Amino acid sequence: MTTSTLASGDTPVPSARTRATSDYSQLMGQVRAAGLLSKRRGFYLWLLAGLVTALAACGVASVLIGHSWYQLLVAGIVGILLTQLAFVGHEAAHRQVFHSHKTNEWVGLILANLGAGLSFAWWNNKHNRHHANPNTIGSDPDIEDPVVAFTPQQMATRRGLFKWIAERQGYLFFPLLLLEGLNLHRDALQTVLGRGAVKRRPIEIATLAIRLVGIPVVLFLLLPPGIAAAAWGVQLAVFGFYMGASFAPNHKGMPLLQERGTLNFLKRQVLTSRNIRGTRFNTALMGGLNFQIEHHLFPSMPRPHLAAAQRIVADFCAERGISYTEVSLTESYRQVVQYLNRVGLSARDPFECPMQSMR
Protein backbone atom coordinates (compact mmCIF):
# COMPACT_ATOMS: atom_id res chain seq x y z
CA MET A 1 0.00 0.00 0.00
CA THR A 2 1.28 3.45 -0.86
CA THR A 3 1.84 5.60 2.24
CA SER A 4 2.96 9.09 3.01
CA THR A 5 6.39 9.83 4.56
CA LEU A 6 6.51 8.51 8.13
CA ALA A 7 8.47 9.34 11.24
CA SER A 8 10.01 6.37 13.05
CA GLY A 9 7.37 4.44 14.99
CA ASP A 10 4.37 6.22 13.33
CA THR A 11 1.37 4.28 12.09
CA PRO A 12 1.23 4.19 8.26
CA VAL A 13 -1.17 6.82 6.87
CA PRO A 14 -2.75 6.05 3.48
CA SER A 15 -2.07 8.57 0.73
CA ALA A 16 -4.95 10.67 -0.66
CA ARG A 17 -5.11 8.46 -3.77
CA THR A 18 -5.26 5.28 -1.70
CA ARG A 19 -7.96 6.74 0.58
CA ALA A 20 -10.02 7.72 -2.46
CA THR A 21 -9.73 4.21 -3.90
CA SER A 22 -10.57 2.77 -0.51
CA ASP A 23 -13.65 5.02 -0.25
CA TYR A 24 -15.07 3.78 -3.53
CA SER A 25 -14.22 0.19 -2.62
CA GLN A 26 -16.09 0.58 0.66
CA LEU A 27 -19.09 2.06 -1.12
CA MET A 28 -19.02 -0.72 -3.71
CA GLY A 29 -18.83 -3.26 -0.88
CA GLN A 30 -21.95 -1.85 0.77
CA VAL A 31 -23.85 -1.86 -2.52
CA ARG A 32 -22.75 -5.36 -3.40
CA ALA A 33 -23.60 -6.67 0.09
CA ALA A 34 -27.11 -5.26 -0.33
CA GLY A 35 -27.52 -7.31 -3.52
CA LEU A 36 -28.08 -4.21 -5.65
CA LEU A 37 -25.89 -5.33 -8.56
CA SER A 38 -27.92 -8.49 -9.19
CA LYS A 39 -29.89 -8.51 -12.45
CA ARG A 40 -33.67 -8.02 -12.66
CA ARG A 41 -34.42 -9.72 -15.95
CA GLY A 42 -38.08 -10.26 -15.11
CA PHE A 43 -38.64 -6.53 -14.61
CA TYR A 44 -37.23 -5.71 -18.04
CA LEU A 45 -39.07 -8.53 -19.82
CA TRP A 46 -42.41 -7.35 -18.40
CA LEU A 47 -41.53 -3.73 -19.25
CA LEU A 48 -40.64 -4.63 -22.84
CA ALA A 49 -43.79 -6.72 -23.18
CA GLY A 50 -45.87 -3.78 -21.98
CA LEU A 51 -44.19 -1.33 -24.36
CA VAL A 52 -44.54 -3.63 -27.38
CA THR A 53 -48.20 -4.26 -26.51
CA ALA A 54 -48.83 -0.52 -26.19
CA LEU A 55 -47.20 0.09 -29.59
CA ALA A 56 -49.37 -2.62 -31.14
CA ALA A 57 -52.44 -1.00 -29.57
CA CYS A 58 -51.41 2.31 -31.14
CA GLY A 59 -51.26 0.58 -34.52
CA VAL A 60 -54.76 -0.82 -34.07
CA ALA A 61 -56.04 2.57 -32.89
CA SER A 62 -54.51 4.26 -35.93
CA VAL A 63 -56.29 1.89 -38.29
CA LEU A 64 -59.62 2.35 -36.49
CA ILE A 65 -59.31 6.16 -36.39
CA GLY A 66 -58.71 6.34 -40.14
CA HIS A 67 -58.36 9.68 -41.95
CA SER A 68 -58.71 11.86 -38.88
CA TRP A 69 -56.54 14.46 -37.21
CA TYR A 70 -56.81 12.34 -34.05
CA GLN A 71 -53.89 10.50 -35.63
CA LEU A 72 -51.72 13.24 -34.12
CA LEU A 73 -52.66 12.05 -30.64
CA VAL A 74 -51.63 8.51 -31.54
CA ALA A 75 -48.39 9.83 -33.02
CA GLY A 76 -47.61 11.65 -29.77
CA ILE A 77 -48.16 8.47 -27.75
CA VAL A 78 -45.91 6.55 -30.16
CA GLY A 79 -43.19 9.16 -29.61
CA ILE A 80 -43.41 8.57 -25.85
CA LEU A 81 -43.30 4.78 -26.23
CA LEU A 82 -40.29 4.94 -28.57
CA THR A 83 -38.45 7.02 -25.99
CA GLN A 84 -39.25 4.43 -23.35
CA LEU A 85 -37.77 1.77 -25.66
CA ALA A 86 -34.68 3.97 -26.00
CA PHE A 87 -34.34 4.01 -22.20
CA VAL A 88 -34.29 0.21 -22.10
CA GLY A 89 -31.80 0.18 -25.00
CA HIS A 90 -29.60 2.52 -22.97
CA GLU A 91 -29.81 0.13 -20.02
CA ALA A 92 -28.97 -2.86 -22.21
CA ALA A 93 -25.90 -1.00 -23.48
CA HIS A 94 -24.79 -0.68 -19.85
CA ARG A 95 -25.42 -4.42 -19.27
CA GLN A 96 -28.14 -3.62 -16.74
CA VAL A 97 -30.65 -6.03 -18.26
CA PHE A 98 -29.09 -9.46 -18.85
CA HIS A 99 -26.04 -11.35 -17.54
CA SER A 100 -24.83 -12.09 -21.06
CA HIS A 101 -22.88 -9.29 -22.71
CA LYS A 102 -23.85 -10.60 -26.15
CA THR A 103 -27.56 -10.67 -25.30
CA ASN A 104 -27.40 -7.11 -23.94
CA GLU A 105 -25.70 -5.96 -27.16
CA TRP A 106 -28.29 -7.52 -29.46
CA VAL A 107 -31.23 -6.27 -27.41
CA GLY A 108 -29.65 -2.82 -27.25
CA LEU A 109 -29.09 -2.77 -31.01
CA ILE A 110 -32.66 -3.82 -31.80
CA LEU A 111 -34.19 -1.30 -29.40
CA ALA A 112 -31.88 1.53 -30.48
CA ASN A 113 -31.95 1.01 -34.24
CA LEU A 114 -35.37 -0.51 -34.90
CA GLY A 115 -37.12 1.18 -31.98
CA ALA A 116 -35.64 4.63 -31.51
CA GLY A 117 -33.89 5.13 -34.85
CA LEU A 118 -30.49 5.55 -33.21
CA SER A 119 -27.24 3.86 -34.14
CA PHE A 120 -26.25 1.50 -31.32
CA ALA A 121 -22.59 1.82 -32.30
CA TRP A 122 -22.79 5.63 -32.24
CA TRP A 123 -24.58 5.62 -28.89
CA ASN A 124 -22.12 3.20 -27.30
CA ASN A 125 -19.08 5.17 -28.39
CA LYS A 126 -20.48 8.54 -27.39
CA HIS A 127 -22.01 7.42 -24.11
CA ASN A 128 -18.97 5.47 -22.93
CA ARG A 129 -16.78 8.55 -23.44
CA HIS A 130 -19.30 10.59 -21.47
CA HIS A 131 -19.29 8.18 -18.53
CA ALA A 132 -15.49 8.15 -18.42
CA ASN A 133 -15.24 11.94 -18.57
CA PRO A 134 -18.48 13.54 -17.30
CA ASN A 135 -18.57 17.33 -17.81
CA THR A 136 -14.86 17.34 -18.76
CA ILE A 137 -14.02 20.01 -21.31
CA GLY A 138 -12.54 18.52 -24.45
CA SER A 139 -13.35 14.93 -23.44
CA ASP A 140 -17.09 14.70 -22.77
CA PRO A 141 -18.99 14.62 -26.09
CA ASP A 142 -22.20 15.59 -24.27
CA ILE A 143 -20.88 19.14 -23.80
CA GLU A 144 -19.85 19.50 -27.44
CA ASP A 145 -22.71 20.70 -29.64
CA PRO A 146 -22.84 22.70 -32.88
CA VAL A 147 -25.81 24.76 -31.66
CA VAL A 148 -25.82 24.96 -27.85
CA ALA A 149 -22.67 26.46 -26.27
CA PHE A 150 -21.68 25.05 -22.88
CA THR A 151 -18.62 27.24 -22.26
CA PRO A 152 -17.59 30.81 -23.13
CA GLN A 153 -14.89 29.32 -25.37
CA GLN A 154 -17.52 27.52 -27.42
CA MET A 155 -19.64 30.67 -27.45
CA ALA A 156 -16.76 32.60 -28.99
CA THR A 157 -16.78 30.31 -32.04
CA ARG A 158 -20.45 30.89 -32.90
CA ARG A 159 -21.25 32.99 -35.95
CA GLY A 160 -24.39 34.28 -37.67
CA LEU A 161 -27.62 32.46 -36.87
CA PHE A 162 -25.84 30.05 -34.53
CA LYS A 163 -24.51 32.98 -32.49
CA TRP A 164 -28.00 34.53 -32.31
CA ILE A 165 -29.42 31.22 -31.07
CA ALA A 166 -26.59 30.67 -28.57
CA GLU A 167 -27.08 34.13 -27.07
CA ARG A 168 -30.66 33.12 -26.23
CA GLN A 169 -30.05 29.39 -25.81
CA GLY A 170 -31.50 29.14 -22.31
CA TYR A 171 -34.86 30.50 -23.40
CA LEU A 172 -34.73 28.53 -26.65
CA PHE A 173 -33.54 25.29 -25.08
CA PHE A 174 -36.90 23.55 -24.82
CA PRO A 175 -38.13 24.66 -28.27
CA LEU A 176 -34.84 23.38 -29.70
CA LEU A 177 -35.50 19.98 -28.14
CA LEU A 178 -38.40 19.57 -30.56
CA LEU A 179 -35.71 19.13 -33.26
CA GLU A 180 -33.59 16.69 -31.25
CA GLY A 181 -35.21 13.68 -32.90
CA LEU A 182 -33.98 14.80 -36.31
CA ASN A 183 -30.56 15.50 -34.81
CA LEU A 184 -30.32 11.97 -33.36
CA HIS A 185 -31.42 10.35 -36.62
CA ARG A 186 -28.86 12.43 -38.53
CA ASP A 187 -26.05 11.36 -36.17
CA ALA A 188 -27.09 7.73 -36.62
CA LEU A 189 -26.97 7.93 -40.42
CA GLN A 190 -23.66 9.80 -40.44
CA THR A 191 -22.17 7.08 -38.25
CA VAL A 192 -23.31 4.00 -40.18
CA LEU A 193 -22.69 5.56 -43.60
CA GLY A 194 -19.39 7.19 -42.63
CA ARG A 195 -15.84 5.86 -42.90
CA GLY A 196 -15.29 5.20 -39.19
CA ALA A 197 -15.30 1.68 -37.76
CA VAL A 198 -18.83 0.44 -37.00
CA LYS A 199 -19.44 -2.95 -35.43
CA ARG A 200 -22.08 -4.91 -37.41
CA ARG A 201 -22.33 -2.12 -40.00
CA PRO A 202 -24.60 -4.04 -42.45
CA ILE A 203 -27.06 -4.86 -39.67
CA GLU A 204 -26.98 -1.27 -38.39
CA ILE A 205 -27.70 0.07 -41.87
CA ALA A 206 -30.49 -2.42 -42.52
CA THR A 207 -32.26 -1.85 -39.20
CA LEU A 208 -31.98 1.93 -39.44
CA ALA A 209 -33.33 1.86 -43.00
CA ILE A 210 -36.35 -0.18 -41.87
CA ARG A 211 -37.01 2.19 -38.97
CA LEU A 212 -36.36 5.57 -40.59
CA VAL A 213 -37.95 4.77 -43.96
CA GLY A 214 -40.63 2.38 -42.76
CA ILE A 215 -42.59 4.72 -40.48
CA PRO A 216 -43.05 7.58 -42.99
CA VAL A 217 -43.80 5.15 -45.84
CA VAL A 218 -46.55 3.43 -43.83
CA LEU A 219 -47.99 6.79 -42.78
CA PHE A 220 -48.13 8.15 -46.33
CA LEU A 221 -49.58 4.91 -47.69
CA LEU A 222 -52.41 4.80 -45.15
CA LEU A 223 -53.19 8.48 -44.56
CA PRO A 224 -53.77 11.65 -46.59
CA PRO A 225 -50.48 13.51 -47.18
CA GLY A 226 -51.28 16.37 -44.80
CA ILE A 227 -52.26 14.15 -41.88
CA ALA A 228 -49.35 11.77 -42.60
CA ALA A 229 -46.80 14.60 -42.59
CA ALA A 230 -48.26 16.12 -39.43
CA ALA A 231 -48.31 12.76 -37.62
CA TRP A 232 -44.70 12.06 -38.62
CA GLY A 233 -43.69 15.53 -37.39
CA VAL A 234 -45.49 15.08 -34.06
CA GLN A 235 -43.85 11.69 -33.46
CA LEU A 236 -40.40 13.17 -34.18
CA ALA A 237 -41.01 16.24 -32.02
CA VAL A 238 -42.36 14.30 -29.04
CA PHE A 239 -39.55 11.73 -29.26
CA GLY A 240 -36.83 14.40 -29.46
CA PHE A 241 -38.33 16.56 -26.73
CA TYR A 242 -38.83 13.63 -24.36
CA MET A 243 -35.31 12.31 -24.93
CA GLY A 244 -33.67 15.70 -24.50
CA ALA A 245 -35.78 16.68 -21.49
CA SER A 246 -34.87 13.39 -19.76
CA PHE A 247 -31.11 13.64 -20.28
CA ALA A 248 -30.74 17.44 -19.87
CA PRO A 249 -31.15 17.65 -16.06
CA ASN A 250 -28.38 15.15 -15.37
CA HIS A 251 -25.24 17.26 -15.86
CA LYS A 252 -25.98 20.58 -17.53
CA GLY A 253 -25.26 23.42 -15.13
CA MET A 254 -23.15 21.21 -12.87
CA PRO A 255 -19.43 21.92 -12.38
CA LEU A 256 -17.20 21.55 -15.43
CA LEU A 257 -13.75 19.96 -15.20
CA GLN A 258 -10.68 21.15 -17.05
CA GLU A 259 -9.18 17.68 -17.16
CA ARG A 260 -10.05 14.15 -16.15
CA GLY A 261 -7.35 13.89 -13.46
CA THR A 262 -8.66 16.84 -11.45
CA LEU A 263 -10.79 14.61 -9.22
CA ASN A 264 -10.79 10.95 -8.22
CA PHE A 265 -13.43 8.66 -9.71
CA LEU A 266 -15.88 8.90 -6.80
CA LYS A 267 -15.87 12.70 -6.63
CA ARG A 268 -15.76 13.11 -10.40
CA GLN A 269 -18.97 11.14 -10.83
CA VAL A 270 -20.82 12.60 -7.82
CA LEU A 271 -19.88 16.27 -8.17
CA THR A 272 -20.66 16.53 -11.88
CA SER A 273 -24.04 14.77 -11.67
CA ARG A 274 -27.46 15.86 -10.45
CA ASN A 275 -30.23 13.62 -9.11
CA ILE A 276 -33.92 14.36 -9.52
CA ARG A 277 -35.93 14.06 -6.33
CA GLY A 278 -39.22 12.25 -6.62
CA THR A 279 -41.20 9.04 -6.56
CA ARG A 280 -41.48 5.86 -8.60
CA PHE A 281 -43.32 7.95 -11.19
CA ASN A 282 -40.15 9.99 -11.85
CA THR A 283 -38.15 6.77 -12.19
CA ALA A 284 -40.62 5.42 -14.75
CA LEU A 285 -40.87 8.78 -16.51
CA MET A 286 -37.09 9.19 -16.87
CA GLY A 287 -36.10 5.55 -17.26
CA GLY A 288 -34.04 5.65 -14.06
CA LEU A 289 -32.05 8.68 -15.21
CA ASN A 290 -33.33 10.58 -12.18
CA PHE A 291 -30.75 8.57 -10.18
CA GLN A 292 -27.91 9.91 -12.30
CA ILE A 293 -25.29 9.83 -9.52
CA GLU A 294 -25.90 6.17 -8.74
CA HIS A 295 -26.05 5.34 -12.46
CA HIS A 296 -22.62 6.89 -12.98
CA LEU A 297 -21.11 5.17 -9.95
CA PHE A 298 -22.62 1.77 -10.84
CA PRO A 299 -23.46 1.80 -14.58
CA SER A 300 -24.50 -1.87 -14.68
CA MET A 301 -26.98 -1.55 -11.80
CA PRO A 302 -30.58 -2.41 -12.86
CA ARG A 303 -33.14 0.36 -12.68
CA PRO A 304 -35.24 -1.20 -9.85
CA HIS A 305 -32.22 -1.10 -7.48
CA LEU A 306 -31.25 2.55 -7.98
CA ALA A 307 -33.57 3.93 -5.28
CA ALA A 308 -32.06 1.66 -2.62
CA ALA A 309 -28.56 2.51 -3.80
CA GLN A 310 -29.39 6.22 -3.59
CA ARG A 311 -29.92 6.00 0.17
CA ILE A 312 -26.58 4.25 0.63
CA VAL A 313 -24.67 6.68 -1.59
CA ALA A 314 -26.26 9.82 -0.08
CA ASP A 315 -25.35 8.70 3.46
CA PHE A 316 -21.85 7.70 2.36
CA CYS A 317 -21.22 11.12 0.76
CA ALA A 318 -22.63 12.95 3.79
CA GLU A 319 -20.24 11.08 6.10
CA ARG A 320 -17.27 12.16 3.95
CA GLY A 321 -18.35 15.71 3.22
CA ILE A 322 -18.86 15.15 -0.51
CA SER A 323 -21.47 17.46 -2.02
CA TYR A 324 -24.44 15.41 -3.24
CA THR A 325 -26.93 17.26 -5.45
CA GLU A 326 -30.59 16.28 -5.51
CA VAL A 327 -33.32 18.70 -6.62
CA SER A 328 -36.85 18.62 -7.99
CA LEU A 329 -37.37 18.22 -11.72
CA THR A 330 -38.59 21.79 -12.13
CA GLU A 331 -35.61 23.14 -10.16
CA SER A 332 -33.21 21.16 -12.35
CA TYR A 333 -34.72 22.72 -15.47
CA ARG A 334 -34.47 26.18 -13.88
CA GLN A 335 -30.78 25.61 -13.23
CA VAL A 336 -30.19 24.33 -16.77
CA VAL A 337 -31.91 27.34 -18.36
CA GLN A 338 -30.13 29.78 -16.05
CA TYR A 339 -26.73 28.24 -16.79
CA LEU A 340 -27.22 28.20 -20.56
CA ASN A 341 -28.35 31.83 -20.55
CA ARG A 342 -25.30 32.83 -18.53
CA VAL A 343 -23.02 31.17 -21.08
CA GLY A 344 -24.98 32.72 -23.95
CA LEU A 345 -24.60 36.17 -22.49
CA SER A 346 -20.84 35.70 -22.09
CA ALA A 347 -20.40 37.18 -25.57
CA ARG A 348 -21.59 40.50 -24.14
CA ASP A 349 -20.87 40.19 -20.42
CA PRO A 350 -18.00 38.65 -18.47
CA PHE A 351 -18.85 35.14 -17.35
CA GLU A 352 -16.82 32.83 -15.20
CA CYS A 353 -17.53 29.21 -16.10
CA PRO A 354 -17.92 27.09 -12.96
CA MET A 355 -14.80 24.92 -13.07
CA GLN A 356 -14.45 22.32 -10.38
CA SER A 357 -11.12 22.97 -8.68
CA MET A 358 -11.49 20.56 -5.79
CA ARG A 359 -8.91 17.79 -5.37
N, C-alpha and C positions, 0 to 999 in steps of 0.2 A: 504493500500500500504506500502510495506517495504521501510523505509527511513534510511539514514545515521544519525549519531549522530548530533543533532542540538544545537546551542546556543539559548538562550531565544530570541524569536522574529524573528528568521531566517525563511526563506521560506523553506518548506520541499524539500530536494534534493533526487531524486530517486536513489536507489542503482544501481550498475553496472548491476546486474542481471535483475532488473526491467527495466532499460533502454534498455537492449538487447531484452527483451521480447516485450517491447513497439516498438522497431525498427521493429521487424518482423511483429508485428500486424499492424503497419502503412503500411509496404510494402504490406502485404496481403490485407489491405483495398484498396490500390490503384489498385491492380490487380483485386480484386473482383468488384470494382466500374467500371472498364473498361470492365467488362463482359467476362474476359478471362478464367474463370473457367467453363463457360457454355459448354455443350457437343456439338460435331459436328458429330452427327451420320451419316448424309448424306455423309460427306467426307469419312468416313471409309467404308461405304457400297459401294460407287463408287470405292474406292481403292481396296477393296476385290474382287469386281466384275471384275475389270481390271486384277488383279493378277490371278484369277481363269481362266479367258478367255485366258490369255497369256499361262498358263500352259496347257490348253486344246489344244491351237495352237501348242505348242511344241510336244504334243502327236501325233497330226495329221502329223506334219512335220517329226517326227521320223518314222512313218509308211511309208510315201511317200519316204523318203530318202532310206530306206531299208538297205541292208548290205553294208554300206559305212562308211568310217572313218569320214565323215561329222557329224556322230552321236556325235562326241566329242564336236562339236560346240553347238549342241542342249543341251547336258549334261551341258555345261558351263552356258548356259542361264537358265536352270532349277535350277542350284545351286544359281544363282542370285535371281530368283523368290522365291525360298524357304527361302532365307535370308530375303527378303522383307516380307514374311508371318510371319517370326519370329519376325520382328520388330512390326508388328501389334499385335501379340500375347503378346509381352512385354508390349505394350500399354494397351491391355485388362487387363493384370494382375495388372496394376496400376489404373484400372477403368477410363481410359481416353476415352473409346469408348462409353459405354452405361451408363445410369443412374442406371440400375439394377446391383447390385453386382453379383447376380446369373448368369445373362446373360454374364457379363464380364468373369466370371470364366469358363463357358462352351465354349465360343468362344476362350478364351485363351488356354484352354486344347486342343481343336480340332486343333488350329493352331500350337501349340507347339508340340504336340505328333504326329498327323497325317501329319502335314505340315513339320515341321523342324526336327522331330525325337528327340525332347527333352522331358524330363519329366516335366510337368507343376508343379508338387509338388516340384521337386528338384529346379526348377528355382525360384519359389516363395520363398522358404525358403532361398536360397542363396542370392537372389537379395534383399529381405527385410532386411537381416542382413547387406548387403552392404550399403543400403540407410541410415540405422540407424547409421552406423559407417564407413563412407567413409575414406579410407586410414588410418584406425586406426590399429596399429600393434596388432595382437592377436585377433581382433574382426571382421575385414573386410575379408571375405573369398576370395575376388577378389585379395588380395595381398598374398594369400597362394597358392603355386603351387609346385608340385613335381619336375618340370623341371626348370622353370624360378625362379631366386632368386631376391626378391625385397628389401632385406636388407642384410647387412654384416652378421648378425646373421644367416639368412637362408643360405647364401653362405657357412658359416662355416660347415654346416651339409652335404654338397654335397660330394659325393664320386665317384670315378671311372668315367664312361662315363658321368654321370650327372654333375660332377664337371667340366669336360672338356667342356661340352656344356655351363654351367653357366658362365665359364670364357670368353666365346665368345658370350654370349646370345644377346647382342645388335646387332651384325652383323648377328646372326642366327635367330633373332626374326621373320622376315617375312617368311623365309623358314619354320620355325616351325609352323607358322599359317596354312600351307597347311595340317597339321595333326590335326588341332583343331576340325574338323568335327568328326573324330574318337573319340577324347577325349570327346566331348559333348555327343555322342551316348553312350559311355562307362559309363559316369556319370549317364545318364538316366537309363540304365539297372541296374547299381548297386543300384540305389535308389529304383526302383519299385520291384526288386527281393530281396532286403535286408530286414533286420529285423526291421528297423525304421518305425515309423508311416507314412503312405502314404494315404492321402485322395483319395477316389475312386480308390483304388489300382487295382481292377479287370479291370476297364475301362482304366486305365493308361497302364496296361500290354497289353491289347487287342489292343489298338490304336498304341502303340509302335511296337508291333509285326507286325501289318499290314504295318506300314510305313517302318520299318527297314528290314523286310523280303520281303515285296511286291515289292519294287523297283528292287533289284537285281534279284529276281525270274523272273519278267517280262522281264528284260533286257536279261537274259540268255535263256529265252524261245524264244525270237523274234530275237536275234542277234547271230552271231558267237561268240564263247567264248572269243576270243581276243578282239574284238570290244566291247563286253558287259563288260568285265573287265575294259577296258580302260575308257569307258563311265561312269561306276560306280565310278572309281577313280577320274575322272575329276569333276564329280558332288560333291563328298565329298571334294575334294581339294578347289574348288571354294567356296562352302558353308562355309567351315571352315575359309578360308582366308578372305572372305568378312565379316563374323561375327567378327572375331578377329580384323581385321583392322578398323572396325566401333566402337568397344568398347575400343580399346587400347588408343586412344588419350584422353579419358575423364579424367583419373586420374593418369595414370602412369607418373612418373617424377614430380608430384606435391607434395607439402609438406606432410610428414607422421606425424601422431599423435601418441604419446605414449599411450594416454588414451582418452576415449570419453569425459571426463569432462574438457579437456584442453580449449576448446573453446565453446562459446554458439552456438545454432543451426544455426543461420544465418551465422556466420563466418565459422563454421565447414563445411557447405555445399559449400560456395563460395570459400574459400581459398584452398580447396582440389580438386576443379573441374576446368576443362579447357574447354572453348568454342572454337568452330571452326568458324572462320570468313568465310563468303561466302554468297551465294545467295540461292534462292529456290531450285536450283539444289543440293546443299549440303544437304539441309533439306530432299529432296527426297532420295538422295543417302544414307544418314545415318539414315533414319527413325526418324529424329528429335533429334538424339543423339548429333548433333552439338551444340544444346542449352543445354548442360549438366548442367550448373549452374541453369538455370530456371527449368529444369526437377527435379533437386534435391530439390529445394525450394518448388516446386508445382508439386508433382508427378502425380496428377490426371488431370493436365492441358492437353487438347487435342493438338496434334501436330500443327494444323494450327494457334494456338494462341501463340506459343512460341516466334515467332519473335517480336510480339508486346510487350510481357512481357519482352523480353531482353532489350528493350530500357528503360523500367521503372526501371528494376533492375540495369542496368549499371549506370543510373543517380543517383539512390538511394545510391549505393555503393560509387560513386564518392563524393557525398555530405557528407558522413560519413567517408571518408578516408579508405574504405575497398578495398584491392587489388582485382581487377577483371581481370581475365586472359582470353584474347581472341586472338588467333593466327590463321594463315593460316593452312590448313591441312598438307602441307608439313613441315611447321615449327613444328607442333605438333609431327609428326613422327621423326623429327630430335631430338627433346628433349627426346622422349621416348627411341630412340636408344642410345643417349648419356648417359642417366641416367642408363639404363641397363648395358651398358659397364662399367660405373664407379663402379657399384655394383659388376659386375663380376670380375673386376680387384682388388677388395678389398682383395682377397685372397693373392695377392702379394704386393699390395700397400695400405697404409693407406687411408681410405675413411670415411668421415664423412657424415652419412646419414642425409638428410635435414629434421630434425624434426621441427615441427611448435611449437614454444614456446610462441606465442602471447597469451594473455588473452583477 
